[in-house]
């Protein structure tokens, strides 16, 4: 899997010079069209097709895919064309999915512009869209030709988006690097060197994915915090001002799932407290009520790690280690959510 970290002026120019395409299209949303496309416009061919879609999880749908496929069709893009996905996780997931299915598959590359996409979503070849409010319910595994990461893009982001991406960095440390967790957990977010942590996270995810490309086993550890985190994110998705970002939801999920690990004697009380104190200090507490617990638990039934009627989790087995395929009951989930609510 090819991932290049460095100035986009160098990496994109080199890639386009080394590869001949009949047509180049670039997928952007209103934000990357305004803030990021101008940074690479001069690197693109004189003639290219810009496909502009609306940003946000709301638009990660089949309807948006139809518009993307329609734009590529009207531009007469053939199987020797290239789609460049310039944006965050939604752009990368959906653009990669559209490229992988258009004419049975054309080349695509990812240029992630959010911290979340740079450290997680763009690496690993998971592509897809939401369906009936379930996250990434329809999709495929397909690696991009390359991922081009320029840390300078994160300077275009508001603080909340940076914090959202930071949650996945924290996750990578908790599941794979105890020493790095110890380092960052004693620093405030404002003191963190994000550029250094991007390469650290990419190396962790890349190593796991290369060992288990299609999530048959080890790759499931990357879902720590995601079973309950995704359920909370999905539950709040249609509740207006209560909606939260993906990374914020994963921070919630990591506290809940760290409690599950503690309740099974997989981690110590001290380890649980170190996780929850740091995450609460960094992200605050999302307001949930005890009455909402059944609806959140119900959403875990659609988690992609499940087998039959078993809701399966990836749980820490110590700071820096993680197990997977661990069945968890509804009553255990209820206690974990209630613990978070406080």
Secondary structure by P-SEA (a helix, b strand, c coil): ccccccccccaaaaaaaaccccbbbbbbccccccccccccccccccbbbbbbbbbccccccaaaaaaaaaaaaaacccccbbbbbcccaaaaaaaaaaaaccccbbbbbbbcccccccccccccccccccccccccccbbbbbccbbbbbccccccccaaaaaaaaaaaaaaaaaccaaaaaaaaaccccccaaaaaaaaaaaaaaaaaaacccccccccccccccaaaaaaaaaacccccccccaaaaaaaaaaaaaaaaaaaccccaaaaaaaaaaaaaacccccccccaaaaaaaaccccccccccccccccccccccccccccccaaaaaaaaaaaac
